[in-house]
Amino acid sequence: MALGATHLSLAFCLMALIVLVKADFDGKKEPINNILEQNSEMLTQDFCIFAAVGSVVAEAIARERRMGASLIRLFFHDCFVDGCDAGILLDDIPGRFQGEKTSPPNNNSVRGYQVIDQAKQRIKTMCPGAAVSCADILALAARDSVAMLGGIPYPVSLGRKDARTANFTGALIQLPAPFDDLNVQLKKFSDKGMSAREMVALVGSHTVGFARCVTLCDDRNINPAMKSTLKCGCPVSNNNTNLVPLDLMTPDFFDKFYYEDLIRNQGLLFSDQVLMGSTATANVVRTYNSNPALFLREFNDAMIKMGNLPPSRGVQLEIRNVCSKVNGNSIADM
Ligand code: HEM
């Protein structure tokens, strides 16, 4: 699968090259050789970045398949809070800065940070001089995870920048919560320019990965129909690390069975099952269940759209050297 994704990236690089060459014929005066030389360097670099990230993600998933799910979620939680700006990766500085990482929707829940650090490191070793943001690495890691878990690879364009700050309260307000009813979910997605259909497609990510018992033992968060079968032994202590699959049938594969769960009233989270609560969203669930190829296509389109959510206006941007810290002066010194 990793190879498939890499080949696709190469195909996109080649397509871009053809477009550039055509642009040269169409009117630019610069000799074609110069353009080819400059652009092939750029394309080789992009290809190198794709390969570096892909290899790190493949290793991480081979070690622990769940990590693919965690990386998809990490990207979602980055993009939904003030755009895809890698804000979620910034470490807190005790007493001086509290960012998104420790905000309640993320704290002790979102995973995959060390895979992103490893990818950054591998890019430095494999592709010296490549200027790639941590936000781009998040986008590539999510794409590769989707493909490696059984989805279809999709093109990711580079050029995102990293914010020099992060938004603790933004994470609380902007991210959907497992106790949100359908209207609240629809509002949070439409605030990001996403339609109801795109929302149902994106939440289809719950075809992979797990929820913690700590989450599920809060009655507000769970589909009431799932309470009796829950093997969490609720109430649980905060350090209980037991997990329950979000898709009961195939939690390790990116497929359509999450939607079948919902149709059978077997969605795990309260927020999952309420998708069956309106005709409009329930119809999308049924459509994706009966046409898995359409789900995979529309999921990819929605991921590409989500991956283009811009950083908040006025936020200072850079390409971080280390994904968990801003460059140079610390945030508090700015
Ligand atoms: C209404 C929208 C959503 C809500 C309320 C929601 C909520 C949650 C919750 C509560 C968990 C379990 C966290 C824990 O117990 O620590 C979870 C896991 C997960 N979510 Fe969502 N989510 C939503 C949408 C999305 C979207 C749009 C994506 C991706 C594009 C996504 C991807 C995932 C994945 C892959 C996991 C499993 C992660 C792992 O195993 O590490 N979710 N989500």
Residues whose N, C-alpha, C, O or C-beta is under 5 A from the ligand:
A	BS01	HEM	R66 A69 S70 I72 R73 F76 S109 P176 A177 P178 Q185 L202 V203 S205 V208 G209 F210 A211 R212 T215 S271
